[in-house]
Amino acid sequence: MNCTLTLALISETQEGNIGEDWKYHLSVKAFEDDLDGEASISVPKHTLPSGEIREPFGSPAPVTVFSGECKSGFLVRMKLTATEVDMFINDVGKVEKELRIDLPAPGGGKVTKEVDLAAGVRESPGIIPKSAVFTVRVRLTLACA
């Protein structure tokens, strides 16, 4: 079956008290047998107030993670690195998540999964206990014909 796996950013939000200047990088790897495809999206520094859920800054276009023949679906590994940008020391949090995307029913079609990746970020240096949780919602779509 000929398939295309795409990744799209849906929303971004942060809850916390460490600042409003953020940037982030999301990398994705797709495995059927071996590493079959990979892609990434980087979003530059922008202002994101605490508690607001927004469309991703700059409206990044969806990226193709894999395109070609597939027989069994994919194990997808995602890694989010969120950075609260400071004048002297940036505050960084990371999270990794895996999920399985199976092929659609015979005859083609598509399978769509939305997932949240939430990275905890702590203020550096940790003299004052400040933190935030930065969350990105992504949509993975496996379309086959």
A tleap script that builds the chain and sets N, CA, C and O, in Angstrom:
source leaprc.protein.ff14SB
mol = sequence {
  NMET ASN CYS THR LEU THR LEU ALA LEU ILE
  SER GLU THR GLN GLU GLY ASN ILE GLY GLU
  ASP TRP LYS TYR HIE LEU SER VAL LYS ALA
  PHE GLU ASP ASP LEU ASP GLY GLU ALA SER
  ILE SER VAL PRO LYS HIE THR LEU PRO SER
  GLY GLU ILE ARG GLU PRO PHE GLY SER PRO
  ALA PRO VAL THR VAL PHE SER GLY GLU CYS
  LYS SER GLY PHE LEU VAL ARG MET LYS LEU
  THR ALA THR GLU VAL ASP MET PHE ILE ASN
  ASP VAL GLY LYS VAL GLU LYS GLU LEU ARG
  ILE ASP LEU PRO ALA PRO GLY GLY GLY LYS
  VAL THR LYS GLU VAL ASP LEU ALA ALA GLY
  VAL ARG GLU SER PRO GLY ILE ILE PRO LYS
  SER ALA VAL PHE THR VAL ARG VAL ARG LEU
  THR LEU ALA CYS CALA
}
set mol.1.N position { 0.844 -1.171 0.000 }
set mol.1.CA position { 0.000 0.000 0.000 }
set mol.1.C position { 0.896 1.242 0.000 }
set mol.1.O position { 1.873 1.299 0.746 }
set mol.2.N position { 0.571 2.227 -0.823 }
set mol.2.CA position { 1.338 3.463 -0.890 }
set mol.2.C position { 0.771 4.448 0.133 }
set mol.2.O position { -0.421 4.756 0.106 }
set mol.3.N position { 1.623 4.942 1.033 }
set mol.3.CA position { 1.149 5.773 2.148 }
set mol.3.C position { 1.997 7.027 2.315 }
set mol.3.O position { 3.161 7.077 1.918 }
set mol.4.N position { 1.375 8.039 2.915 }
set mol.4.CA position { 2.071 9.263 3.301 }
set mol.4.C position { 1.701 9.585 4.746 }
set mol.4.O position { 0.524 9.653 5.100 }
set mol.5.N position { 2.727 9.781 5.572 }
set mol.5.CA position { 2.538 10.163 6.971 }
set mol.5.C position { 2.927 11.628 7.113 }
set mol.5.O position { 4.062 12.002 6.818 }
set mol.6.N position { 1.985 12.461 7.566 }
set mol.6.CA position { 2.269 13.885 7.742 }
set mol.6.C position { 2.076 14.299 9.196 }
set mol.6.O position { 1.314 13.687 9.944 }
set mol.7.N position { 2.785 15.350 9.569 }
set mol.7.CA position { 2.728 15.927 10.912 }
set mol.7.C position { 2.326 17.387 10.783 }
set mol.7.O position { 2.890 18.125 9.976 }
set mol.8.N position { 1.344 17.803 11.586 }
set mol.8.CA position { 0.918 19.205 11.610 }
set mol.8.C position { 0.829 19.675 13.054 }
set mol.8.O position { 0.363 18.939 13.924 }
set mol.9.N position { 1.274 20.900 13.309 }
set mol.9.CA position { 1.086 21.517 14.619 }
set mol.9.C position { -0.315 22.103 14.669 }
set mol.9.O position { -0.745 22.770 13.728 }
set mol.10.N position { -1.036 21.858 15.770 }
set mol.10.CA position { -2.418 22.311 15.912 }
set mol.10.C position { -2.518 23.503 16.858 }
set mol.10.O position { -3.174 24.497 16.545 }
set mol.11.N position { -1.860 23.402 18.028 }
set mol.11.CA position { -1.936 24.499 18.998 }
set mol.11.C position { -0.718 24.482 19.907 }
set mol.11.O position { 0.019 23.499 19.982 }
set mol.12.N position { -0.528 25.608 20.597 }
set mol.12.CA position { 0.534 25.736 21.601 }
set mol.12.C position { -0.031 26.501 22.783 }
set mol.12.O position { -0.888 27.372 22.630 }
set mol.13.N position { 0.464 26.162 23.962 }
set mol.13.CA position { 0.060 26.863 25.174 }
set mol.13.C position { 1.155 26.685 26.216 }
set mol.13.O position { 1.976 25.773 26.121 }
set mol.14.N position { 1.157 27.563 27.205 }
set mol.14.CA position { 2.047 27.393 28.350 }
set mol.14.C position { 1.339 27.905 29.588 }
set mol.14.O position { 0.620 28.903 29.557 }
set mol.15.N position { 1.563 27.196 30.670 }
set mol.15.CA position { 1.013 27.567 31.980 }
set mol.15.C position { 2.184 27.683 32.935 }
set mol.15.O position { 2.896 26.706 33.166 }
set mol.16.N position { 2.390 28.859 33.488 }
set mol.16.CA position { 3.474 29.003 34.448 }
set mol.16.C position { 3.847 30.447 34.685 }
set mol.16.O position { 3.193 31.376 34.211 }
set mol.17.N position { 4.936 30.606 35.445 }
set mol.17.CA position { 5.343 31.942 35.879 }
set mol.17.C position { 6.806 32.240 35.580 }
set mol.17.O position { 7.431 33.027 36.291 }
set mol.18.N position { 7.368 31.620 34.532 }
set mol.18.CA position { 8.788 31.865 34.265 }
set mol.18.C position { 9.035 32.839 33.117 }
set mol.18.O position { 10.173 33.262 32.915 }
set mol.19.N position { 8.017 33.203 32.369 }
set mol.19.CA position { 8.200 34.163 31.284 }
set mol.19.C position { 7.311 33.859 30.096 }
set mol.19.O position { 6.647 32.824 30.042 }
set mol.20.N position { 7.311 34.793 29.134 }
set mol.20.CA position { 6.412 34.691 27.984 }
set mol.20.C position { 7.133 34.576 26.646 }
set mol.20.O position { 6.480 34.521 25.604 }
set mol.21.N position { 8.468 34.537 26.650 }
set mol.21.CA position { 9.226 34.428 25.400 }
set mol.21.C position { 9.628 32.971 25.190 }
set mol.21.O position { 10.416 32.420 25.958 }
set mol.22.N position { 9.076 32.348 24.138 }
set mol.22.CA position { 9.256 30.914 23.915 }
set mol.22.C position { 9.711 30.621 22.488 }
set mol.22.O position { 9.422 31.368 21.553 }
set mol.23.N position { 10.424 29.519 22.353 }
set mol.23.CA position { 10.713 28.900 21.064 }
set mol.23.C position { 10.706 27.395 21.305 }
set mol.23.O position { 10.869 26.938 22.436 }
set mol.24.N position { 10.515 26.620 20.222 }
set mol.24.CA position { 10.526 25.169 20.409 }
set mol.24.C position { 10.869 24.443 19.119 }
set mol.24.O position { 10.789 24.989 18.019 }
set mol.25.N position { 11.257 23.180 19.305 }
set mol.25.CA position { 11.649 22.302 18.205 }
set mol.25.C position { 10.995 20.950 18.436 }
set mol.25.O position { 11.079 20.389 19.528 }
set mol.26.N position { 10.348 20.433 17.409 }
set mol.26.CA position { 9.711 19.125 17.478 }
set mol.26.C position { 10.318 18.244 16.399 }
set mol.26.O position { 10.299 18.593 15.219 }
set mol.27.N position { 10.861 17.094 16.809 }
set mol.27.CA position { 11.387 16.136 15.836 }
set mol.27.C position { 10.565 14.855 15.912 }
set mol.27.O position { 10.095 14.462 16.980 }
set mol.28.N position { 10.403 14.215 14.758 }
set mol.28.CA position { 9.575 13.017 14.643 }
set mol.28.C position { 10.326 11.985 13.819 }
set mol.28.O position { 10.920 12.303 12.788 }
set mol.29.N position { 10.289 10.737 14.292 }
set mol.29.CA position { 10.858 9.613 13.546 }
set mol.29.C position { 9.792 8.541 13.419 }
set mol.29.O position { 9.064 8.257 14.370 }
set mol.30.N position { 9.704 7.943 12.226 }
set mol.30.CA position { 8.720 6.896 11.965 }
set mol.30.C position { 9.448 5.592 11.645 }
set mol.30.O position { 10.349 5.557 10.807 }
set mol.31.N position { 9.043 4.528 12.326 }
set mol.31.CA position { 9.652 3.212 12.152 }
set mol.31.C position { 8.584 2.218 11.711 }
set mol.31.O position { 7.541 2.093 12.353 }
set mol.32.N position { 8.848 1.510 10.610 }
set mol.32.CA position { 8.020 0.365 10.254 }
set mol.32.C position { 8.840 -0.877 10.585 }
set mol.32.O position { 8.454 -1.651 11.461 }
set mol.33.N position { 9.947 -1.076 9.911 }
set mol.33.CA position { 10.927 -2.092 10.296 }
set mol.33.C position { 12.133 -1.382 10.902 }
set mol.33.O position { 12.506 -1.624 12.050 }
set mol.34.N position { 12.721 -0.516 10.119 }
set mol.34.CA position { 13.839 0.314 10.559 }
set mol.34.C position { 13.348 1.759 10.564 }
set mol.34.O position { 12.151 2.020 10.447 }
set mol.35.N position { 14.281 2.683 10.701 }
set mol.35.CA position { 13.921 4.098 10.579 }
set mol.35.C position { 13.518 4.353 9.130 }
set mol.35.O position { 14.349 4.274 8.225 }
set mol.36.N position { 12.248 4.656 8.915 }
set mol.36.CA position { 11.733 4.820 7.558 }
set mol.36.C position { 11.534 6.279 7.165 }
set mol.36.O position { 11.490 6.596 5.976 }
set mol.37.N position { 11.413 7.160 8.135 }
set mol.37.CA position { 11.228 8.560 7.807 }
set mol.37.C position { 11.413 9.435 9.026 }
set mol.37.O position { 11.237 8.989 10.160 }
set mol.38.N position { 11.770 10.681 8.784 }
set mol.38.CA position { 11.908 11.631 9.880 }
set mol.38.C position { 11.678 13.041 9.365 }
set mol.38.O position { 11.855 13.332 8.182 }
set mol.39.N position { 11.282 13.903 10.282 }
set mol.39.CA position { 11.031 15.303 9.951 }
set mol.39.C position { 11.099 16.115 11.237 }
set mol.39.O position { 11.099 15.563 12.337 }
set mol.40.N position { 11.156 17.431 11.080 }
set mol.40.CA position { 11.150 18.299 12.257 }
set mol.40.C position { 10.525 19.641 11.898 }
set mol.40.O position { 10.473 20.049 10.738 }
set mol.41.N position { 10.056 20.300 12.939 }
set mol.41.CA position { 9.506 21.650 12.812 }
set mol.41.C position { 10.109 22.485 13.936 }
set mol.41.O position { 10.082 22.082 15.099 }
set mol.42.N position { 10.652 23.647 13.588 }
set mol.42.CA position { 11.163 24.590 14.581 }
set mol.42.C position { 10.318 25.854 14.533 }
set mol.42.O position { 10.009 26.373 13.460 }
set mol.43.N position { 9.953 26.337 15.708 }
set mol.43.CA position { 9.181 27.573 15.810 }
set mol.43.C position { 10.063 28.594 16.531 }
set mol.43.O position { 10.518 28.331 17.644 }
set mol.44.N position { 10.314 29.758 15.912 }
set mol.44.CA position { 11.228 30.743 16.495 }
set mol.44.C position { 10.635 31.449 17.713 }
set mol.44.O position { 9.466 31.277 18.060 }
set mol.45.N position { 11.490 32.248 18.345 }
set mol.45.CA position { 11.094 33.003 19.537 }
set mol.45.C position { 9.858 33.855 19.257 }
set mol.45.O position { 9.757 34.541 18.240 }
set mol.46.N position { 8.925 33.780 20.204 }
set mol.46.CA position { 7.693 34.560 20.118 }
set mol.46.C position { 7.107 34.703 21.516 }
set mol.46.O position { 7.525 34.011 22.444 }
set mol.47.N position { 6.147 35.594 21.662 }
set mol.47.CA position { 5.507 35.827 22.955 }
set mol.47.C position { 4.279 34.937 23.078 }
set mol.47.O position { 3.432 34.895 22.186 }
set mol.48.N position { 4.198 34.220 24.210 }
set mol.48.CA position { 3.060 33.348 24.494 }
set mol.48.C position { 2.687 33.521 25.964 }
set mol.48.O position { 3.321 32.919 26.831 }
set mol.49.N position { 1.666 34.336 26.262 }
set mol.49.CA position { 1.261 34.547 27.655 }
set mol.49.C position { 0.740 33.263 28.297 }
set mol.49.O position { 0.183 32.395 27.624 }
set mol.50.N position { 0.930 33.164 29.595 }
set mol.50.CA position { 0.463 32.000 30.346 }
set mol.50.C position { -1.048 31.856 30.234 }
set mol.50.O position { -1.793 32.826 30.368 }
set mol.51.N position { -1.482 30.631 29.988 }
set mol.51.CA position { -2.903 30.323 29.956 }
set mol.51.C position { -3.579 30.470 28.607 }
set mol.51.O position { -4.727 30.054 28.452 }
set mol.52.N position { -2.902 31.049 27.627 }
set mol.52.CA position { -3.509 31.216 26.304 }
set mol.52.C position { -3.206 30.008 25.424 }
set mol.52.O position { -2.071 29.536 25.363 }
set mol.53.N position { -4.236 29.520 24.749 }
set mol.53.CA position { -4.067 28.459 23.756 }
set mol.53.C position { -4.157 29.133 22.397 }
set mol.53.O position { -5.148 29.789 22.079 }
set mol.54.N position { -3.103 28.962 21.595 }
set mol.54.CA position { -3.030 29.657 20.313 }
set mol.54.C position { -2.681 28.699 19.183 }
set mol.54.O position { -2.189 27.592 19.397 }
set mol.55.N position { -2.958 29.172 17.975 }
set mol.55.CA position { -2.429 28.506 16.795 }
set mol.55.C position { -0.912 28.689 16.846 }
set mol.55.O position { -0.445 29.739 17.286 }
set mol.56.N position { -0.135 27.706 16.414 }
set mol.56.CA position { 1.322 27.838 16.487 }
set mol.56.C position { 1.830 29.098 15.786 }
set mol.56.O position { 1.351 29.468 14.714 }
set mol.57.N position { 2.799 29.738 16.407 }
set mol.57.CA position { 3.372 30.980 15.898 }
set mol.57.C position { 3.924 30.767 14.487 }
set mol.57.O position { 4.644 29.802 14.232 }
set mol.58.N position { 3.583 31.665 13.589 }
set mol.58.CA position { 4.068 31.584 12.217 }
set mol.58.C position { 3.314 30.590 11.355 }
set mol.58.O position { 3.623 30.444 10.172 }
set mol.59.N position { 2.341 29.909 11.917 }
set mol.59.CA position { 1.533 28.906 11.194 }
set mol.59.C position { 2.394 27.987 10.333 }
set mol.59.O position { 2.249 27.970 9.110 }
set mol.60.N position { 3.307 27.206 10.973 }
set mol.60.CA position { 4.171 26.329 10.180 }
set mol.60.C position { 3.355 25.322 9.364 }
set mol.60.O position { 2.356 24.781 9.836 }
set mol.61.N position { 3.800 25.089 8.146 }
set mol.61.CA position { 3.121 24.144 7.260 }
set mol.61.C position { 3.332 22.712 7.754 }
set mol.61.O position { 4.358 22.416 8.366 }
set mol.62.N position { 2.371 21.824 7.494 }
set mol.62.CA position { 2.572 20.407 7.818 }
set mol.62.C position { 3.806 19.877 7.082 }
set mol.62.O position { 4.154 20.360 6.005 }
set mol.63.N position { 4.459 18.881 7.679 }
set mol.63.CA position { 5.640 18.273 7.071 }
set mol.63.C position { 5.370 16.798 6.799 }
set mol.63.O position { 4.608 16.150 7.517 }
set mol.64.N position { 6.004 16.280 5.755 }
set mol.64.CA position { 5.903 14.863 5.422 }
set mol.64.C position { 6.982 14.110 6.183 }
set mol.64.O position { 8.169 14.411 6.061 }
set mol.65.N position { 6.557 13.130 6.968 }
set mol.65.CA position { 7.485 12.301 7.735 }
set mol.65.C position { 7.906 11.094 6.903 }
set mol.65.O position { 9.065 10.680 6.950 }
set mol.66.N position { 6.969 10.528 6.141 }
set mol.66.CA position { 7.241 9.350 5.312 }
set mol.66.C position { 6.321 9.374 4.105 }
set mol.66.O position { 5.174 9.811 4.193 }
set mol.67.N position { 6.838 8.896 2.970 }
set mol.67.CA position { 6.016 8.706 1.779 }
set mol.67.C position { 6.574 7.516 1.016 }
set mol.67.O position { 7.755 7.492 0.670 }
set mol.68.N position { 5.725 6.529 0.754 }
set mol.68.CA position { 6.174 5.340 0.029 }
set mol.68.C position { 5.346 4.123 0.390 }
set mol.68.O position { 4.250 4.233 0.939 }
set mol.69.N position { 5.898 2.950 0.069 }
set mol.69.CA position { 5.222 1.687 0.353 }
set mol.69.C position { 5.311 1.366 1.842 }
set mol.69.O position { 6.369 1.493 2.457 }
set mol.70.N position { 4.187 0.950 2.406 }
set mol.70.CA position { 4.199 0.479 3.792 }
set mol.70.C position { 3.269 -0.722 3.900 }
set mol.70.O position { 2.322 -0.866 3.127 }
set mol.71.N position { 3.562 -1.591 4.888 }
set mol.71.CA position { 2.789 -2.815 5.020 }
set mol.71.C position { 2.167 -3.018 6.381 }
set mol.71.O position { 1.267 -3.845 6.524 }
set mol.72.N position { 2.621 -2.287 7.390 }
set mol.72.CA position { 2.113 -2.610 8.732 }
set mol.72.C position { 1.858 -1.410 9.638 }
set mol.72.O position { 1.573 -1.604 10.819 }
set mol.73.N position { 1.947 -0.208 9.150 }
set mol.73.CA position { 1.788 0.944 10.030 }
set mol.73.C position { 3.118 1.341 10.638 }
set mol.73.O position { 4.164 0.804 10.275 }
set mol.74.N position { 3.070 2.290 11.570 }
set mol.74.CA position { 4.307 2.870 12.080 }
set mol.74.C position { 4.308 3.023 13.594 }
set mol.74.O position { 3.274 3.252 14.221 }
set mol.75.N position { 5.507 2.887 14.160 }
set mol.75.CA position { 5.784 3.360 15.506 }
set mol.75.C position { 6.356 4.760 15.310 }
set mol.75.O position { 7.341 4.931 14.591 }
set mol.76.N position { 5.752 5.756 15.936 }
set mol.76.CA position { 6.174 7.145 15.767 }
set mol.76.C position { 6.762 7.635 17.084 }
set mol.76.O position { 6.125 7.542 18.133 }
set mol.77.N position { 7.989 8.161 17.017 }
set mol.77.CA position { 8.658 8.740 18.190 }
set mol.77.C position { 8.773 10.244 17.987 }
set mol.77.O position { 9.290 10.719 16.976 }
set mol.78.N position { 8.274 10.980 18.979 }
set mol.78.CA position { 8.302 12.442 18.913 }
set mol.78.C position { 9.120 12.988 20.082 }
set mol.78.O position { 9.070 12.455 21.191 }
set mol.79.N position { 9.865 14.045 19.822 }
set mol.79.CA position { 10.655 14.697 20.870 }
set mol.79.C position { 10.444 16.205 20.765 }
set mol.79.O position { 10.717 16.815 19.731 }
set mol.80.N position { 9.951 16.795 21.861 }
set mol.80.CA position { 9.726 18.236 21.940 }
set mol.80.C position { 10.768 18.849 22.861 }
set mol.80.O position { 10.965 18.383 23.984 }
set mol.81.N position { 11.434 19.895 22.386 }
set mol.81.CA position { 12.336 20.697 23.207 }
set mol.81.C position { 11.762 22.106 23.249 }
set mol.81.O position { 11.733 22.806 22.236 }
set mol.82.N position { 11.304 22.517 24.432 }
set mol.82.CA position { 10.702 23.839 24.623 }
set mol.82.C position { 11.686 24.716 25.391 }
set mol.82.O position { 12.266 24.284 26.387 }
set mol.83.N position { 11.871 25.946 24.925 }
set mol.83.CA position { 12.829 26.859 25.540 }
set mol.83.C position { 12.149 28.176 25.871 }
set mol.83.O position { 11.587 28.841 25.000 }
set mol.84.N position { 12.209 28.544 27.158 }
set mol.84.CA position { 11.774 29.877 27.574 }
set mol.84.C position { 13.023 30.745 27.470 }
set mol.84.O position { 14.003 30.520 28.180 }
set mol.85.N position { 12.985 31.737 26.583 }
set mol.85.CA position { 14.166 32.520 26.239 }
set mol.85.C position { 14.361 33.635 27.255 }
set mol.85.O position { 13.478 34.467 27.464 }
set mol.86.N position { 15.540 33.639 27.888 }
set mol.86.CA position { 15.919 34.673 28.851 }
set mol.86.C position { 17.131 35.431 28.334 }
set mol.86.O position { 17.787 35.004 27.384 }
set mol.87.N position { 17.420 36.561 28.971 }
set mol.87.CA position { 18.547 37.379 28.558 }
set mol.87.C position { 19.882 36.662 28.785 }
set mol.87.O position { 20.778 36.751 27.945 }
set mol.88.N position { 20.024 35.954 29.910 }
set mol.88.CA position { 21.303 35.332 30.230 }
set mol.88.C position { 21.273 33.810 30.108 }
set mol.88.O position { 22.103 33.230 29.409 }
set mol.89.N position { 20.331 33.164 30.775 }
set mol.89.CA position { 20.266 31.699 30.770 }
set mol.89.C position { 18.872 31.263 30.329 }
set mol.89.O position { 17.882 31.556 30.999 }
set mol.90.N position { 18.802 30.563 29.199 }
set mol.90.CA position { 17.520 30.036 28.735 }
set mol.90.C position { 17.093 28.859 29.604 }
set mol.90.O position { 17.932 28.127 30.129 }
set mol.91.N position { 15.794 28.687 29.749 }
set mol.91.CA position { 15.233 27.582 30.524 }
set mol.91.C position { 14.663 26.567 29.534 }
set mol.91.O position { 13.844 26.913 28.683 }
set mol.92.N position { 15.105 25.304 29.654 }
set mol.92.CA position { 14.776 24.292 28.656 }
set mol.92.C position { 14.083 23.103 29.306 }
set mol.92.O position { 14.466 22.654 30.386 }
set mol.93.N position { 13.061 22.607 28.629 }
set mol.93.CA position { 12.386 21.381 29.036 }
set mol.93.C position { 12.219 20.474 27.831 }
set mol.93.O position { 12.060 20.948 26.706 }
set mol.94.N position { 12.256 19.163 28.069 }
set mol.94.CA position { 12.141 18.193 26.980 }
set mol.94.C position { 11.151 17.111 27.363 }
set mol.94.O position { 10.979 16.785 28.538 }
set mol.95.N position { 10.503 16.564 26.346 }
set mol.95.CA position { 9.612 15.425 26.554 }
set mol.95.C position { 9.651 14.567 25.288 }
set mol.95.O position { 9.777 15.079 24.175 }
set mol.96.N position { 9.539 13.258 25.484 }
set mol.96.CA position { 9.466 12.318 24.370 }
set mol.96.C position { 8.207 11.489 24.512 }
set mol.96.O position { 7.774 11.184 25.623 }
set mol.97.N position { 7.619 11.125 23.376 }
set mol.97.CA position { 6.404 10.316 23.387 }
set mol.97.C position { 6.419 9.395 22.177 }
set mol.97.O position { 6.896 9.766 21.105 }
set mol.98.N position { 5.887 8.184 22.361 }
set mol.98.CA position { 5.749 7.220 21.273 }
set mol.98.C position { 4.287 6.878 21.090 }
set mol.98.O position { 3.516 6.864 22.050 }
set mol.99.N position { 3.906 6.602 19.848 }
set mol.99.CA position { 2.567 6.082 19.598 }
set mol.99.C position { 2.592 5.235 18.341 }
set mol.99.O position { 3.481 5.362 17.498 }
set mol.100.N position { 1.610 4.380 18.236 }
set mol.100.CA position { 1.486 3.462 17.100 }
set mol.100.C position { 0.368 3.961 16.186 }
set mol.100.O position { -0.719 4.305 16.650 }
set mol.101.N position { 0.645 3.994 14.893 }
set mol.101.CA position { -0.376 4.328 13.900 }
set mol.101.C position { -0.495 3.133 12.962 }
set mol.101.O position { 0.440 2.812 12.229 }
set mol.102.N position { -1.646 2.482 12.993 }
set mol.102.CA position { -1.887 1.328 12.138 }
set mol.102.C position { -2.412 1.778 10.785 }
set mol.102.O position { -2.926 2.886 10.634 }
set mol.103.N position { -2.271 0.892 9.803 }
set mol.103.CA position { -2.774 1.183 8.464 }
set mol.103.C position { -4.291 1.296 8.481 }
set mol.103.O position { -4.951 0.649 9.293 }
set mol.104.N position { -4.851 2.116 7.589 }
set mol.104.CA position { -6.314 2.156 7.474 }
set mol.104.C position { -6.825 0.837 6.902 }
set mol.104.O position { -6.041 -0.008 6.469 }
set mol.105.N position { -8.122 0.672 6.905 }
set mol.105.CA position { -8.742 -0.546 6.383 }
set mol.105.C position { -8.330 -0.767 4.928 }
set mol.105.O position { -8.015 0.191 4.221 }
set mol.106.N position { -8.332 -2.027 4.476 }
set mol.106.CA position { -7.985 -2.300 3.076 }
set mol.106.C position { -8.831 -1.447 2.125 }
set mol.106.O position { -10.013 -1.200 2.368 }
set mol.107.N position { -8.201 -1.013 1.056 }
set mol.107.CA position { -8.896 -0.167 0.098 }
set mol.107.C position { -8.511 1.295 0.223 }
set mol.107.O position { -8.961 2.127 -0.565 }
set mol.108.N position { -7.689 1.610 1.199 }
set mol.108.CA position { -7.227 2.989 1.348 }
set mol.108.C position { -7.995 3.754 2.401 }
set mol.108.O position { -8.802 3.195 3.144 }
set mol.109.N position { -7.729 5.025 2.447 }
set mol.109.CA position { -8.326 5.883 3.463 }
set mol.109.C position { -7.241 6.534 4.282 }
set mol.109.O position { -6.082 6.598 3.872 }
set mol.110.N position { -7.634 7.021 5.459 }
set mol.110.CA position { -6.626 7.643 6.316 }
set mol.110.C position { -6.944 7.411 7.781 }
set mol.110.O position { -8.088 7.183 8.174 }
set mol.111.N position { -5.879 7.479 8.574 }
set mol.111.CA position { -5.958 7.379 10.026 }
set mol.111.C position { -5.352 8.664 10.577 }
set mol.111.O position { -4.252 9.056 10.186 }
set mol.112.N position { -6.071 9.317 11.484 }
set mol.112.CA position { -5.598 10.564 12.079 }
set mol.112.C position { -5.545 10.416 13.589 }
set mol.112.O position { -6.481 9.913 14.211 }
set mol.113.N position { -4.430 10.863 14.175 }
set mol.113.CA position { -4.292 10.866 15.633 }
set mol.113.C position { -3.797 12.234 16.068 }
set mol.113.O position { -2.868 12.788 15.482 }
set mol.114.N position { -4.434 12.774 17.110 }
set mol.114.CA position { -3.957 14.009 17.724 }
set mol.114.C position { -3.404 13.665 19.094 }
set mol.114.O position { -3.972 12.846 19.816 }
set mol.115.N position { -2.298 14.291 19.445 }
set mol.115.CA position { -1.640 14.005 20.715 }
set mol.115.C position { -1.030 15.293 21.263 }
set mol.115.O position { -0.574 16.150 20.506 }
set mol.116.N position { -1.031 15.413 22.596 }
set mol.116.CA position { -0.392 16.542 23.274 }
set mol.116.C position { 0.977 16.120 23.777 }
set mol.116.O position { 1.132 15.028 24.324 }
set mol.117.N position { 1.961 16.973 23.595 }
set mol.117.CA position { 3.282 16.800 24.182 }
set mol.117.C position { 3.477 17.949 25.155 }
set mol.117.O position { 3.433 19.114 24.760 }
set mol.118.N position { 3.694 17.629 26.425 }
set mol.118.CA position { 3.812 18.643 27.476 }
set mol.118.C position { 5.185 18.535 28.137 }
set mol.118.O position { 5.513 17.512 28.739 }
set mol.119.N position { 5.980 19.591 28.021 }
set mol.119.CA position { 7.327 19.624 28.592 }
set mol.119.C position { 7.347 20.537 29.813 }
set mol.119.O position { 6.934 21.694 29.740 }
set mol.120.N position { 7.826 20.011 30.927 }
set mol.120.CA position { 8.020 20.820 32.123 }
set mol.120.C position { 9.306 21.620 32.004 }
set mol.120.O position { 10.340 21.089 31.598 }
set mol.121.N position { 9.241 22.906 32.360 }
set mol.121.CA position { 10.399 23.795 32.253 }
set mol.121.C position { 10.571 24.500 33.590 }
set mol.121.O position { 9.619 25.069 34.123 }
set mol.122.N position { 11.805 24.463 34.140 }
set mol.122.CA position { 12.102 25.110 35.426 }
set mol.122.C position { 13.015 26.299 35.208 }
set mol.122.O position { 13.886 26.283 34.339 }
set mol.123.N position { 12.803 27.330 36.012 }
set mol.123.CA position { 13.636 28.534 35.965 }
set mol.123.C position { 15.053 28.195 36.410 }
set mol.123.O position { 15.249 27.473 37.388 }
set mol.124.N position { 16.052 28.725 35.676 }
set mol.124.CA position { 17.459 28.537 36.028 }
set mol.124.C position { 18.078 29.901 36.282 }
set mol.124.O position { 17.795 30.832 35.528 }
set mol.125.N position { 18.888 30.064 37.278 }
set mol.125.CA position { 19.134 29.102 38.357 }
set mol.125.C position { 17.903 28.988 39.249 }
set mol.125.O position { 17.066 29.891 39.288 }
set mol.126.N position { 17.803 27.893 39.948 }
set mol.126.CA position { 16.612 27.583 40.728 }
set mol.126.C position { 16.543 28.238 42.088 }
set mol.126.O position { 16.121 27.597 43.050 }
set mol.127.N position { 16.942 29.494 42.204 }
set mol.127.CA position { 16.891 30.199 43.486 }
set mol.127.C position { 15.442 30.453 43.879 }
set mol.127.O position { 15.047 30.234 45.024 }
set mol.128.N position { 14.663 30.916 42.917 }
set mol.128.CA position { 13.236 31.151 43.143 }
set mol.128.C position { 12.483 30.038 42.419 }
set mol.128.O position { 12.699 29.827 41.226 }
set mol.129.N position { 11.602 29.322 43.120 }
set mol.129.CA position { 10.929 28.178 42.489 }
set mol.129.C position { 9.868 28.601 41.469 }
set mol.129.O position { 8.694 28.759 41.806 }
set mol.130.N position { 10.297 28.780 40.231 }
set mol.130.CA position { 9.380 29.122 39.147 }
set mol.130.C position { 9.421 28.008 38.111 }
set mol.130.O position { 10.465 27.400 37.875 }
set mol.131.N position { 8.268 27.749 37.495 }
set mol.131.CA position { 8.213 26.698 36.483 }
set mol.131.C position { 7.052 26.947 35.529 }
set mol.131.O position { 6.201 27.806 35.761 }
set mol.132.N position { 7.044 26.175 34.453 }
set mol.132.CA position { 5.960 26.243 33.473 }
set mol.132.C position { 5.827 24.882 32.804 }
set mol.132.O position { 6.754 24.073 32.808 }
set mol.133.N position { 4.668 24.654 32.240 }
set mol.133.CA position { 4.445 23.487 31.391 }
set mol.133.C position { 4.077 24.019 30.010 }
set mol.133.O position { 3.077 24.718 29.842 }
set mol.134.N position { 4.905 23.675 29.027 }
set mol.134.CA position { 4.687 24.093 27.642 }
set mol.134.C position { 4.093 22.908 26.894 }
set mol.134.O position { 4.663 21.818 26.907 }
set mol.135.N position { 2.942 23.115 26.237 }
set mol.135.CA position { 2.233 22.020 25.572 }
set mol.135.C position { 1.990 22.346 24.104 }
set mol.135.O position { 1.549 23.440 23.753 }
set mol.136.N position { 2.290 21.373 23.266 }
set mol.136.CA position { 2.023 21.466 21.833 }
set mol.136.C position { 1.091 20.318 21.461 }
set mol.136.O position { 1.340 19.168 21.825 }
set mol.137.N position { 0.025 20.628 20.742 }
set mol.137.CA position { -0.855 19.583 20.200 }
set mol.137.C position { -0.476 19.373 18.737 }
set mol.137.O position { -0.376 20.325 17.963 }
set mol.138.N position { -0.266 18.095 18.374 }
set mol.138.CA position { 0.099 17.752 17.002 }
set mol.138.C position { -0.929 16.791 16.412 }
set mol.138.O position { -1.626 16.074 17.131 }
set mol.139.N position { -1.001 16.799 15.096 }
set mol.139.CA position { -1.868 15.858 14.379 }
set mol.139.C position { -1.002 15.060 13.413 }
set mol.139.O position { -0.291 15.622 12.579 }
set mol.140.N position { -1.078 13.734 13.544 }
set mol.140.CA position { -0.407 12.827 12.622 }
set mol.140.C position { -1.472 12.198 11.734 }
set mol.140.O position { -2.484 11.699 12.226 }
set mol.141.N position { -1.242 12.222 10.426 }
set mol.141.CA position { -2.201 11.650 9.484 }
set mol.141.C position { -1.480 10.666 8.575 }
set mol.141.O position { -0.510 11.019 7.905 }
set mol.142.N position { -1.964 9.428 8.558 }
set mol.142.CA position { -1.448 8.400 7.663 }
set mol.142.C position { -2.505 8.175 6.583 }
set mol.142.O position { -3.566 7.608 6.848 }
set mol.143.N position { -2.207 8.623 5.369 }
set mol.143.CA position { -3.136 8.491 4.239 }
set mol.143.C position { -2.580 7.450 3.274 }
set mol.143.O position { -1.427 7.535 2.852 }
set mol.144.N position { -3.413 6.464 2.926 }
set mol.144.CA position { -2.967 5.365 2.068 }
set mol.144.C position { -3.921 5.163 0.899 }
set mol.144.O position { -5.123 5.414 0.991 }
set mol.145.N position { -3.341 4.701 -0.200 }
set mol.145.CA position { -4.159 4.411 -1.388 }
set mol.145.C position { -3.738 3.083 -1.991 }
set mol.145.O position { -4.303 2.656 -2.998 }
savepdb mol mol.pdb
quit
